[in-house]
C-alpha cells in the first residue's frame, strides 16, 4: 500500500476528512507507528541470520569514517550523515591497518575495564591500532586510540555496522503519495489501524478498542512471519555427548 492508500483507509476507518484529520496530524501518527513497527521487527530478529532493514533504504547500513591520530572518542552525531540519528543498535566495528586490511574490534565495557583492575585513564594509554571499542550513549570509544598512521589507515579507516530505524515518511513524500512502508506489504495497513486507534482514543470513540485489537492482531501475525522468514537455513543434526558418570 502506498502512503496515499494508507491515509485513505485511515480516514475511512475513522470517518474523517482532510479537515478533521489533517495531513500533518496523519504524518505524525504514521511515523510514530512506522518506527514502532520497525523497532519491534528488529527486536524480534535479534540474533537471527537474516537481519531486518527497511526496504526503502538504498545505502548499506555502514559508516566509514576518517579517524584522527591520538583521538579515542568519536561522537556518532558528528559523522556528517543523516543516518547517524537512525542507529538502533551496533552490529560491529572494524579498523583498517596501515596496509588497508580490515580488523574486527572486540567489544569492551567500562565495567569490564574496572573489573580488570584498571582506572579508565590507565586503560590503553599508548596510541596504536585499536583492538577494542566501547559504546556509551552516542559515543564510540576506541581502545587504544589510533596512532598517526604507523599502524592504522586514518583516512576512511573506521567502519561501523549497524541496524537502523524506519525510513520515515516526509511531508513531500506524503504529498506525492507513492512511497510504501519498508516492511512486508501484507501488513502495510498497520499504519492505518494504529493511527485510527490514536484518533479514536483521543475522542473517546467506542471503536477505539476494536482498532487496537486489530492492530495488535496484525502486528503479532507479521512478527510471527518475520521470525520464520529465513527459510534457507537448514537445521544441522549433531551427536549429543552422553555422560556415563
Backbone bond lengths (Angstrom), bond angles and torsions (degrees), N, CA, C in turn:
res aa  C-N    CA-C-N  psi(-1)  N-CA   C-N-CA  omega(-1)  CA-C   N-CA-C  phi
1 X - - - 1.457 - - 1.525 110.42 -
2 X 1.301 116.38 137.59 1.455 120.03 174.77 1.519 109.57 -79.70
3 X 1.327 115.57 167.15 1.460 118.98 177.91 1.522 110.74 -62.14
4 X 1.342 117.32 -31.74 1.467 120.23 176.62 1.523 110.68 -64.61
5 X 1.341 117.11 -43.01 1.462 121.00 177.72 1.527 110.98 -63.36
6 X 1.321 115.61 -42.67 1.462 121.35 -179.01 1.531 110.49 -60.26
7 X 1.316 116.05 -43.27 1.463 119.89 -177.72 1.531 111.16 -71.79
8 X 1.319 116.84 -34.41 1.462 120.07 175.37 1.525 110.39 -62.87
9 X 1.334 116.60 -44.16 1.462 120.72 178.86 1.523 111.18 -64.80
10 X 1.328 117.20 -41.21 1.460 120.27 179.58 1.520 111.06 -60.12
11 X 1.311 116.42 -44.50 1.473 119.86 179.82 1.532 111.25 -69.69
12 X 1.318 117.01 -30.97 1.458 120.21 175.51 1.524 110.74 -66.00
13 X 1.337 116.24 -44.39 1.465 121.13 -179.69 1.526 111.55 -63.95
14 X 1.311 116.43 -37.35 1.464 120.80 -174.02 1.522 112.99 -98.23
15 X 1.330 116.57 -1.85 1.463 121.26 -179.02 1.528 110.80 54.93
16 X 1.347 114.07 49.50 1.458 120.22 -179.20 1.516 110.39 -118.45
17 X 1.317 115.38 172.21 1.457 122.77 176.47 1.522 108.61 -123.67
18 X 1.316 116.85 -179.62 1.465 120.34 177.47 1.522 111.18 -68.31
19 X 1.311 116.93 -12.91 1.463 120.88 177.14 1.523 111.09 -88.43
20 X 1.339 116.72 -45.22 1.473 119.96 -177.87 1.533 112.58 -80.01
21 X 1.318 117.18 -24.80 1.471 122.06 173.27 1.521 106.51 -133.18
22 X 1.310 115.88 95.33 1.462 121.20 -170.54 1.523 112.29 -74.68
23 X 1.329 114.38 164.59 1.461 120.05 178.10 1.522 110.86 -61.70
24 X 1.330 117.48 -40.26 1.464 121.04 -179.77 1.531 111.05 -64.00
25 X 1.332 116.40 -41.51 1.464 120.32 178.07 1.523 111.39 -65.27
26 X 1.316 116.05 -43.08 1.464 120.23 179.67 1.520 111.29 -63.60
27 X 1.312 117.42 -39.93 1.470 121.04 -178.94 1.521 110.41 -60.87
28 X 1.328 117.00 -42.19 1.466 120.67 177.89 1.524 110.39 -60.55
29 X 1.330 116.59 -47.51 1.463 121.03 -177.32 1.523 111.49 -67.48
30 X 1.331 117.00 -41.72 1.470 120.60 -179.88 1.522 110.93 -61.79
31 X 1.331 117.07 -45.98 1.463 119.88 -178.85 1.520 111.79 -69.57
32 X 1.330 116.90 -32.03 1.463 120.28 175.29 1.531 110.04 -58.66
33 X 1.324 116.67 -50.37 1.459 120.30 -178.29 1.530 112.03 -75.22
34 X 1.322 116.84 -31.52 1.470 120.66 177.53 1.526 109.58 -59.03
35 X 1.333 116.76 -48.90 1.465 120.17 179.93 1.528 111.39 -67.46
36 X 1.323 116.77 -37.69 1.466 119.81 178.59 1.520 111.00 -62.22
37 X 1.316 116.72 -44.24 1.466 121.52 -178.24 1.523 111.00 -64.80
38 X 1.332 117.18 -47.20 1.465 120.23 179.86 1.523 110.12 -63.42
39 X 1.332 117.40 -39.51 1.460 120.33 177.55 1.521 112.07 -60.81
40 X 1.324 116.77 -41.41 1.463 120.77 178.96 1.525 111.31 -67.92
41 X 1.335 117.10 -37.48 1.469 119.91 177.68 1.521 110.28 -63.52
42 X 1.326 116.61 -45.30 1.462 120.24 -179.68 1.523 110.57 -63.96
43 X 1.327 116.59 -38.61 1.464 119.82 176.35 1.520 110.96 -64.20
44 X 1.337 116.88 -40.53 1.460 121.80 -179.59 1.526 112.05 -65.61
45 X 1.321 117.38 -33.87 1.468 121.49 -176.26 1.522 112.36 -97.26
46 X 1.317 117.47 11.72 1.454 120.49 179.19 1.527 110.65 -57.30
47 X 1.311 116.14 125.98 1.458 121.47 -179.67 1.516 114.80 82.71
48 X 1.326 118.34 -1.72 1.456 121.02 -179.61 1.534 110.83 -77.91
49 X 1.323 116.03 161.38 1.462 120.43 179.01 1.530 111.66 -71.58
50 X 1.334 116.78 -32.29 1.453 121.83 179.96 1.523 107.88 -106.72
51 X 1.326 116.17 100.33 1.458 120.90 179.50 1.526 110.16 -79.62
52 X 1.308 116.05 144.01 1.462 120.46 -178.26 1.518 111.44 -84.33
53 X 1.322 115.18 143.18 1.452 122.42 171.52 1.516 109.34 -143.54
54 X 1.327 117.08 142.57 1.456 121.99 178.12 1.527 109.69 -56.31
55 X 1.335 116.88 127.26 1.465 121.76 -175.86 1.525 112.62 -61.90
56 X 1.320 117.53 -20.51 1.465 120.35 -175.07 1.523 113.48 -77.40
57 X 1.325 117.26 -19.42 1.457 119.18 178.17 1.526 109.65 -72.18
58 X 1.324 115.77 138.64 1.466 120.39 176.83 1.526 111.51 -105.34
59 X 1.332 117.35 -30.93 1.463 120.49 179.89 1.517 110.23 -80.62
60 X 1.343 115.85 142.25 1.458 121.05 177.38 1.523 109.02 -64.21
61 X 1.347 118.88 141.56 1.463 120.79 -176.56 1.527 112.71 -73.84
62 X 1.327 115.36 69.89 1.457 122.12 -177.65 1.524 109.29 -143.20
63 X 1.319 116.74 134.65 1.458 121.98 169.32 1.520 108.07 -101.33
64 X 1.316 116.60 136.46 1.462 121.38 168.96 1.519 106.89 -120.88
65 X 1.324 116.01 119.86 1.463 121.22 -167.79 1.524 110.41 -127.65
66 X 1.317 115.78 148.63 1.457 121.84 175.00 1.525 109.66 -84.85
67 X 1.317 116.28 129.57 1.459 121.42 178.90 1.521 110.42 -90.64
68 X 1.317 115.06 163.80 1.458 122.60 177.19 1.523 108.55 -116.21
69 X 1.324 116.75 134.37 1.466 120.63 -178.72 1.521 110.80 -56.42
70 X 1.337 115.68 133.92 1.468 124.67 176.67 1.534 113.20 68.03
71 X 1.333 117.89 10.79 1.470 120.90 177.49 1.516 109.61 -104.44
72 X 1.323 116.59 118.11 1.466 121.36 -177.73 1.517 112.66 -93.97
73 X 1.322 117.89 -27.55 1.467 122.72 -171.13 1.526 111.01 -100.53
74 X 1.356 115.83 129.92 1.466 121.81 179.93 1.527 108.58 -132.65
75 X 1.318 115.65 123.24 1.460 121.97 179.60 1.527 108.53 -85.32
76 X 1.336 116.39 119.73 1.466 120.22 -177.69 1.525 112.19 -60.66
77 X 1.319 117.05 -25.64 1.465 120.44 -178.33 1.517 112.57 -77.25
78 X 1.326 117.52 -11.41 1.463 121.38 -176.89 1.522 112.91 -102.09
79 X 1.324 116.96 16.64 1.447 119.17 -174.04 1.521 113.19 -89.02
80 X 1.319 116.88 10.12 1.455 120.58 171.05 1.509 114.86 67.07
81 X 1.321 117.77 32.79 1.457 120.75 178.85 1.509 109.58 -144.71
82 X 1.335 117.16 142.77 1.457 120.56 179.48 1.525 111.42 -67.09
83 X 1.335 117.86 -20.37 1.459 120.87 -179.66 1.525 112.49 -66.28
84 X 1.319 117.71 -22.64 1.462 120.13 -176.58 1.518 111.46 -58.07
85 X 1.315 117.38 -35.24 1.458 120.47 -177.90 1.518 112.55 -79.14
86 X 1.318 117.92 -7.05 1.464 120.65 -177.74 1.519 113.28 -99.61
87 X 1.334 118.20 -3.08 1.466 121.31 -176.64 1.524 110.75 -64.00
88 X 1.323 116.21 127.32 1.457 121.81 174.72 1.521 111.67 -103.19
89 X 1.323 116.66 -39.09 1.461 119.56 -178.96 1.520 109.92 -154.71
90 X 1.322 116.09 148.97 1.465 122.81 -179.81 1.525 109.28 -92.62
91 X 1.334 115.94 129.92 1.459 120.98 -179.44 1.525 112.55 -97.41
92 X 1.326 116.92 -22.62 1.457 119.49 -179.33 1.517 111.22 169.45
93 X 1.334 115.76 159.62 1.461 122.40 -179.85 1.523 108.41 -133.96
94 X 1.335 116.03 139.25 1.463 121.68 177.91 1.524 109.48 -131.82
95 X 1.339 115.11 153.77 1.458 122.08 176.46 1.527 108.08 -130.71
96 X 1.334 115.49 140.92 1.466 120.61 178.29 1.527 110.04 -89.08
97 X 1.327 116.40 134.17 1.467 119.40 176.57 1.526 110.10 -78.71
98 X 1.331 116.84 -172.90 1.465 120.93 -175.58 1.529 112.56 -65.09
99 X 1.340 117.37 -18.80 1.462 121.44 178.56 1.524 112.78 -95.70
100 X 1.317 116.06 -0.21 1.458 119.64 -179.17 1.515 114.20 87.52
101 X 1.325 117.64 6.25 1.463 120.94 177.75 1.527 109.47 -84.12
102 X 1.338 115.62 138.43 1.459 120.66 -174.47 1.524 111.64 -88.88
103 X 1.344 114.65 142.78 1.456 121.66 179.54 1.529 108.92 -131.22
104 X 1.332 115.83 130.19 1.461 120.82 179.18 1.524 109.97 -74.59
105 X 1.328 116.26 136.81 1.453 121.33 178.10 1.529 110.13 -95.21
106 X 1.316 116.11 145.76 1.452 121.58 175.57 1.526 109.57 -85.26
107 X 1.317 115.70 147.35 1.467 120.58 178.81 1.527 109.09 -83.36
108 X 1.323 116.28 138.02 1.452 121.86 176.89 1.528 107.41 -136.45
109 X 1.316 116.99 153.95 1.457 121.16 179.07 1.522 110.03 -122.77
110 X 1.312 115.96 162.70 1.459 120.54 177.10 1.530 110.42 -59.23
111 X 1.335 116.69 -38.46 1.461 120.74 179.57 1.523 110.87 -61.34
112 X 1.346 116.81 -43.05 1.462 120.07 179.27 1.524 111.16 -64.07
113 X 1.329 116.66 -39.40 1.462 120.78 178.69 1.528 110.18 -61.86
114 X 1.314 115.46 -44.77 1.469 119.65 -179.50 1.521 111.85 -67.67
115 X 1.342 117.05 -36.22 1.468 120.36 179.17 1.528 111.76 -67.54
116 X 1.331 116.58 -22.13 1.471 120.47 177.04 1.526 111.58 -81.48
117 X 1.319 116.98 -2.63 1.458 120.42 176.91 1.508 114.58 92.09
118 X 1.335 117.50 6.82 1.456 120.84 179.95 1.525 110.85 -93.66
119 X 1.328 116.25 148.00 1.453 118.98 160.86 1.519 106.34 -82.37
120 X 1.310 116.72 162.28 1.464 119.50 -175.68 1.533 111.32 -62.97
121 X 1.311 116.46 -38.00 1.470 120.31 -178.27 1.522 112.37 -70.45
122 X 1.337 117.46 -21.37 1.467 121.29 -179.64 1.522 112.43 -82.72
123 X 1.334 117.39 -19.57 1.461 121.19 -170.42 1.524 111.35 -78.69
124 X 1.322 117.58 123.53 1.474 123.66 175.72 1.522 112.21 52.24
125 X 1.313 116.67 59.58 1.459 120.04 -176.38 1.521 113.19 -73.43
126 X 1.315 118.61 -41.53 1.474 121.50 -174.84 1.521 110.51 -81.41
127 X 1.323 116.81 131.67 1.458 121.53 178.64 1.521 110.56 -67.97
128 X 1.329 116.01 141.27 1.461 122.41 -179.29 1.532 106.84 -164.56
129 X 1.347 116.78 -156.78 1.455 118.27 171.53 1.523 108.36 -81.74
130 X 1.342 119.35 123.53 1.459 121.26 179.93 1.519 111.68 -58.65
131 X 1.309 115.16 141.85 1.469 121.05 177.40 1.528 111.91 -121.45
132 X 1.341 117.18 -14.13 1.452 121.97 -178.98 1.521 109.75 -136.96
133 X 1.323 115.50 159.74 1.465 119.71 173.87 1.518 109.61 -139.82
134 X 1.302 113.93 156.26 1.458 122.08 -179.38 1.529 107.61 -131.80
135 X 1.321 116.80 142.42 1.461 121.60 176.40 1.519 108.61 -117.08
136 X 1.344 115.37 126.17 1.462 120.59 174.14 1.519 108.24 -136.59
137 X 1.342 115.77 116.31 1.464 121.16 -175.44 1.528 109.23 54.82
138 X 1.337 117.61 -118.34 1.461 121.29 178.91 1.524 111.99 -101.03
139 X 1.318 116.96 17.21 1.460 121.54 -172.80 1.529 110.43 -109.45
140 X 1.320 114.95 131.80 1.461 122.23 172.13 1.523 107.80 -104.20
141 X 1.327 117.10 125.67 1.467 121.88 -179.70 1.521 108.75 -116.25
142 X 1.326 116.24 127.32 1.457 121.86 178.82 1.516 110.14 -97.43
143 X 1.336 116.19 138.72 1.464 122.39 177.33 1.521 108.67 -127.64
144 X 1.330 118.73 118.65 1.462 126.19 -11.42 1.524 111.26 -75.56
145 X 1.311 117.16 175.50 1.462 120.79 174.75 1.524 108.93 -65.31
146 X 1.339 118.56 149.92 1.466 120.15 179.27 1.527 111.38 -66.42
147 X 1.322 116.08 145.94 1.468 119.33 177.72 1.530 109.71 -82.98
148 X 1.308 116.93 -166.08 1.466 120.76 -173.68 1.532 113.63 -85.67
149 X 1.314 116.71 20.75 1.456 120.49 177.02 1.514 114.00 110.50
150 X 1.330 117.63 1.12 1.459 120.99 179.13 1.522 110.32 -69.86
151 X 1.336 116.28 -43.80 1.464 120.97 -177.71 1.519 114.12 -113.86
152 X 1.321 117.54 -1.75 1.457 121.56 -179.02 1.524 110.14 -136.32
153 X 1.325 115.30 162.24 1.460 121.68 168.31 1.518 106.43 -100.65
154 X 1.307 117.39 111.90 1.454 121.03 -175.84 1.529 111.83 -72.60
155 X 1.322 117.06 -44.03 1.464 121.15 -176.21 1.529 110.69 -70.18
156 X 1.333 116.58 116.32 1.475 122.59 -178.43 1.527 111.18 52.51
157 X 1.322 115.35 37.90 1.466 119.74 -174.29 1.510 115.37 -99.80
158 X 1.320 117.33 2.60 1.460 121.36 179.73 1.525 108.49 -119.47
159 X 1.324 116.90 126.59 1.460 121.22 -176.11 1.524 109.38 -125.29
160 X 1.327 115.40 132.23 1.462 121.99 -178.55 1.517 109.65 -123.51
161 X 1.329 117.00 126.32 1.461 122.93 175.76 1.530 108.45 -101.47
162 X 1.316 117.40 137.92 1.452 119.53 -173.97 1.526 111.32 -151.42
163 X 1.326 115.33 166.87 1.456 122.64 168.76 1.516 107.43 -112.11
164 X 1.335 116.98 144.25 1.461 120.30 -172.35 1.521 111.92 -126.45
165 X 1.317 114.40 165.11 1.447 121.31 -179.62 1.529 110.61 -77.61
166 X 1.324 116.29 -172.13 1.464 121.37 -176.23 1.529 111.96 -65.27
167 X 1.312 114.97 150.62 1.460 121.29 170.53 1.529 106.72 -83.14
168 X 1.313 115.56 84.19 1.460 122.00 -168.29 1.528 112.66 -59.49
169 X 1.332 114.86 153.79 1.451 121.23 176.70 1.529 110.22 -70.31
170 X 1.314 116.27 143.41 1.456 121.62 172.60 1.525 108.81 -105.50
171 X 1.308 116.43 165.54 1.464 119.62 178.42 1.521 110.91 -64.17
172 X 1.346 117.31 -33.30 1.461 120.37 177.26 1.523 111.13 -65.97
173 X 1.335 116.94 -42.55 1.467 121.22 177.80 1.524 110.50 -66.54
174 X 1.316 115.65 -34.72 1.460 119.70 176.53 1.527 110.65 -63.53
175 X 1.320 116.96 -40.92 1.462 121.13 179.63 1.521 111.18 -66.29
176 X 1.343 115.99 -40.86 1.470 119.88 178.26 1.521 110.16 -67.30
177 X 1.342 116.23 -43.28 1.461 121.56 172.15 1.505 116.91 83.10
178 X 1.342 118.53 6.73 1.468 120.13 -173.46 1.527 113.94 -102.81
179 X 1.319 118.36 -15.29 1.465 120.48 -178.05 1.525 110.59 -68.66
180 X 1.330 115.61 143.42 1.459 122.26 177.52 1.527 109.90 -113.15
181 X 1.326 118.07 153.67 1.468 120.46 175.13 1.526 110.91 -60.86
182 X 1.319 115.88 150.88 1.455 120.44 -176.21 1.505 114.97 -91.68
183 X 1.336 117.83 30.77 1.469 121.42 173.04 1.534 107.76 -125.44
184 X 1.340 119.49 169.64 1.468 121.30 -171.58 1.529 114.00 -51.31
185 X 1.321 115.58 133.06 1.464 122.36 -170.43 1.535 115.61 -62.45
186 X 1.344 120.99 -29.81 1.467 117.88 179.24 1.525 114.17 -59.00
187 X 1.332 116.78 -15.00 1.457 120.43 -176.70 1.530 112.68 -119.12
188 X 1.310 117.27 19.80 1.463 120.16 177.79 1.526 112.23 -60.90
189 X 1.333 117.12 -28.28 1.470 118.96 -177.56 1.525 112.64 -71.15
190 X 1.332 117.83 -3.85 1.460 119.58 170.40 1.529 110.60 -56.17
191 X 1.327 116.13 -31.95 1.457 120.59 -179.44 1.524 112.10 -77.47
192 X 1.323 116.92 -1.55 1.466 121.43 169.14 1.525 110.86 -100.84
193 X 1.347 116.35 -44.97 1.457 120.06 -178.06 1.528 111.90 -64.45
194 X 1.325 117.67 -40.07 1.468 120.42 178.94 1.519 112.70 -62.88
195 X 1.348 118.56 -56.16 1.460 119.92 177.38 1.530 113.19 -59.92
196 X 1.336 117.36 -35.35 1.468 119.90 177.78 1.526 110.19 -61.95
197 X 1.325 116.55 -39.75 1.465 120.10 177.68 1.526 111.01 -62.99
198 X 1.339 116.94 -47.02 1.461 119.65 -179.59 1.527 111.31 -60.48
199 X 1.326 116.12 -43.38 1.464 119.99 -179.96 1.532 110.48 -62.90
200 X 1.322 116.46 -47.12 1.461 120.24 -177.85 1.522 111.60 -66.61
201 X 1.326 116.69 -36.12 1.458 120.35 -178.99 1.527 110.95 -66.52
202 X 1.339 117.06 -42.74 1.468 119.48 -177.86 1.524 111.91 -66.70
203 X 1.323 116.54 -17.89 1.466 120.38 179.78 1.530 111.99 -110.04
204 X 1.321 115.24 10.17 1.472 121.75 176.64 1.527 112.22 57.11
205 X 1.341 116.39 36.96 1.462 120.01 177.04 1.524 109.17 -74.12
206 X 1.313 116.33 145.20 1.463 121.07 -177.41 1.527 112.37 -68.72
207 X 1.348 117.33 -23.13 1.472 119.78 -177.79 1.525 112.84 -86.68
208 X 1.325 117.60 4.69 1.467 119.62 179.65 1.523 111.14 -59.14
209 X 1.335 116.70 -42.61 1.468 120.92 -179.90 1.523 110.42 -61.64
210 X 1.311 117.04 -39.78 1.473 121.13 179.38 1.525 110.66 -62.38
211 X 1.325 117.08 -41.90 1.466 120.60 178.40 1.525 110.65 -62.76
212 X 1.330 116.59 -42.71 1.472 120.58 -178.81 1.531 110.18 -66.22
213 X 1.303 117.40 -40.47 1.464 120.37 178.98 1.522 110.80 -62.76
214 X 1.311 117.31 -41.16 1.467 120.36 -179.87 1.527 110.80 -69.14
215 X 1.328 116.44 -39.49 1.472 120.22 176.30 1.531 110.51 -60.58
216 X 1.317 116.69 -48.71 1.469 120.77 -178.91 1.531 111.23 -63.35
217 X 1.325 116.97 -39.96 1.465 121.20 -179.39 1.522 110.66 -63.37
218 X 1.317 116.20 -47.16 1.459 119.68 -177.60 1.530 111.67 -71.86
219 X 1.330 117.13 -33.99 1.460 120.02 176.98 1.523 110.19 -64.32
220 X 1.318 117.24 -44.90 1.463 121.21 178.29 1.522 110.40 -61.23
221 X 1.321 116.56 -41.31 1.462 121.48 178.65 1.530 110.97 -60.91
222 X 1.322 116.43 -44.13 1.453 120.01 -179.87 1.522 111.47 -66.78
223 X 1.338 117.40 -43.09 1.463 120.04 -179.47 1.520 111.54 -64.86
224 X 1.324 117.47 -34.15 1.464 120.61 175.35 1.525 110.82 -64.05
225 X 1.324 115.90 -39.18 1.464 119.62 177.38 1.532 110.40 -66.92
226 X 1.320 116.41 -47.67 1.458 120.93 -177.98 1.524 110.90 -57.77
227 X 1.338 116.31 -40.11 1.465 120.94 -177.99 1.522 112.12 -65.97
228 X 1.337 117.39 -19.38 1.468 121.36 -175.98 1.526 112.89 -118.13
229 X 1.326 117.66 13.49 1.465 119.50 -172.12 1.526 113.48 -78.08
230 X 1.350 117.45 -18.03 1.468 119.71 -176.32 1.527 109.38 -82.29
231 X 1.329 116.38 76.34 1.461 122.31 -173.45 1.532 113.62 -78.61
232 X 1.333 117.39 -10.33 1.460 120.13 -176.82 1.528 112.61 -84.83
233 X 1.322 116.68 -7.91 1.466 120.44 178.35 1.519 109.14 -83.45
234 X 1.326 116.73 124.78 1.454 121.92 179.83 1.528 109.95 -101.45
235 X 1.303 118.41 130.49 1.471 119.10 176.35 1.520 110.71 -64.29
236 X 1.302 116.82 139.18 1.458 122.37 -178.36 1.523 109.23 -108.13
237 X 1.317 116.41 123.11 1.456 121.03 178.19 1.514 110.10 -81.13
238 X 1.310 116.43 132.62 1.457 121.00 177.29 1.512 109.25 -128.02
239 X 1.332 115.48 154.98 1.454 120.72 178.00 1.530 109.61 -77.69
240 X 1.312 116.19 132.79 1.460 120.03 178.32 1.522 109.47 -92.49
241 X 1.343 114.47 129.20 1.465 119.79 178.81 1.534 109.54 -70.34
242 X 1.313 116.91 131.22 1.461 121.63 178.39 1.519 108.77 -111.98
243 X 1.321 114.27 124.61 1.456 119.79 179.63 1.527 109.10 -89.59
244 X 1.337 117.03 130.54 1.461 121.20 178.97 1.534 111.35 -103.99
245 X 1.339 114.24 14.34 1.476 117.09 179.91 1.514 109.73 -80.17
